[in-house]
Amino acid sequence: MSDFKHKPETGSLFKNDKRDKDTQPNAKGQCLIGGVEYWISAWTNDGPKGKYQQLKFERKDAKQERYNAPAKADADDDCPF
């Protein structure tokens, strides 16, 4: 990825060329809000008033923590053998 940094309270979305299923976002990107970096996912939907964009924001640091978190221990893990 490039070293580009967003200015505060701005972001970018790009077409998701790797979209294989309807459940995957039509566009993906990132933004900087309140000094926190977020991933953005966007889906194009049809509603009673026409097409609209549904957005999901996920903190970049939270996503990283989720992948680096240790596996949850089972109840039997207290057993020394």
PyMOL commands that set and color helices and strands:
alter all, ss='L'
color gray80, all
select helices_A, chain A and resi 60-68+75-78
alter helices_A, ss='H'
color red, helices_A
select strands_A, chain A and resi 10-15+27-33+36-47+50-59
alter strands_A, ss='S'
color yellow, strands_A
deselect
rebuild
show_as cartoon
